[in-house]
Amino acid sequence: MQTQNTMGSEEVRSFLEEFFRLFADPSISADVFGRLMTPDYVQRVDGIELDFAGFIAHRTKLLEALSDMKVTFEHYVGDGRSAATVHLADVVKKNGDKVQLKVIAFYQLKDRRLSYVEELTFLVAGSHEDKNLGSAL
């Protein structure tokens, strides 16, 4: 049974796809983007923890360094309150370098917003210096 504050599995998938699209869109302000997450948002990436403000700073840093980013889900499961993905993040840095990261992620949602994310990333293609793009500040 779905309540007003939960979503169906495909609705969560659509939400996550939109989250990544807006994450990479420099025309979307931090305030607008921040509405997709709860105020107590926490993300752990490769052992590094980012709170709400830290994640917004991470997004800002990446928007300064990247000219393009596309996320493609290889695998997705979800139940309306949580989800897991294996996805590829293909990015182009402003200097033209291309990077590909494979990401295994678990998401929790609260009140139709992201509240917790745990990710492990693996550099598939690109320079060794880019392996920490998932947590860059």
Helices and strands as residue ranges (DSSP letters): H 9-23, H 30-34, E 37-45, E 48-51, H 52-65, E 66-78, E 82-93, E 98-110, E 113-125, G 128-130, G 133-135
